[in-house]
Amino acid sequence: VTFLWLFGGLAISLFVPLNSDILFYIGLVFYIVGMIIVASSLIALGEPGLVRGSVYRYSRNPNYVGMVFVIFGLMLMGWSTSLGSILFTIYFLLTIPYFHWTILTEEKYLSEKYGKSYRDYLRRTARYFRV
């Protein structure tokens, strides 16, 4: 379902005109940082079992954090009063609670699957990111 959600956002983003002001460059930074976080989390997921190393030391959900950065960056890059931009902003604002709900569901599943090991990981690692 999450991939369908992201695909929908991609479809909307095709109708968002790009900015040529400072917001484009700020958005580009968020986009690039988000893609690096997502790529790092996907590489780390190649490890067998419960992943606790790499970017998962700082966040239990770096893939979602990275995707929020990517979507926020795209939103800034196309910030305007166009219908596409307004729809994409609404999409971004709905993405945050949707991802949070998805994360809570995954945490419940992983807690049942990995037991005490996962609950220890929950206590040591921030849900989104540690500053």
N, C-alpha and C positions, 0 to 999 in steps of 0.2 A: 504494500500500500504506500509506503514511503517513496518508493521509486515512481509510482504514479503521481504522487503529490509533487515531487521534484520535476517530473516531466511536464506537468501542468504549468508550473512556474516558468519553465523554459519556454513553453509555447507562448505564454503571456509576454515574456521578455522580448520576443521577436518583434513586438509591436511598440516597443519603447525606444524613442529616438535618443541617441547618445548626446550628452552634454559636451560642450567644448570649454567649460570653465573649470574652476578649481575643484568643484565637486567630482568631476570626472576623475581627476588624479587621486583625490582622497579615496574614492570608490575603487579605483584600480589597486591601490595599496591593500585595502580590505580584501578585495578579490584574490590577489596573489597570496597574501598571508593565509587566507582561508583554503586555497587550493593546496598550499604546502602542508597545512594541518591535515586536510583530508587525505592527501597522498601518504603522509607519514602514518596515519592511523590505519589505512588500508594495507600498507606494507607490514605493519606490526600484527595485523590480524592473521597473517600467514603462519604465525606461531601456533603450535597445537595447544589445546586446553585454554584455561583462563589467562588472558593476556594482561600482564601487569607492568611490563617494561615499556621502553620507548616513550611515546607521548602519553601512554596510559598511566604513567607515574604522576602526571600533572592533572589529568582529567579522566574520569571514567567514560566520558562520551566525546572524545575529541572529534570524531567524525561529524557529530551533530553541531558542535561548536564551530568547526570549520565550514560546514554548509551554511550556518547562519552568517558567518563572515562573508562567504561568497555571495549569498543572496543580498545582504546589506550592501556590499560593494556594487553589485549590479544595479540596485535601486538608486544608489547615489550617482552612478555613472549616467543614468538616464533620468535624473530628477527633473521634472517639468510639470506643467499643468495638463499634459496630454492625457487622453483617456487610458492609453496603455500604461503610462507611468502611474496614474492613480490606481489602476487595477493591480499593478505589480506591488505598489506600496501596501495595498490591502492584503495581497497574497503574503508579503513579508510579515505583516503584523499577525496574520493567522498562523503562519509557520511556527512562530515561537511557542504558543500553547500546544500546537499539534506535536511538535518535537518533544516538549516536556511530557505530555501524556504518553508518547511512545517510549520515552526513556523510563518512566515509572513502570510501565508494563514490562519492559525488558529487564529492569532490576528485579522485579518480583520473580520472573522466570529464572533468571540467573541465580538468585538467592536459593530457589528450590533445587536447581540443578547442582550447584557447587557447595551449598551449605555454609558451614562455618568459614571456610576459606574465602568465600565471596563476601560474607558479612565483615570479616576482618579488613578486606580490601575496601569495602564501603566506608569503614571508619577512618582509614588512612588516606583516602584519595577523594578529592572534591568531585562533586557531580559534574560541574561544568569546567571550572579551572581554578587553580590555586595561584594566588598572587604572591 
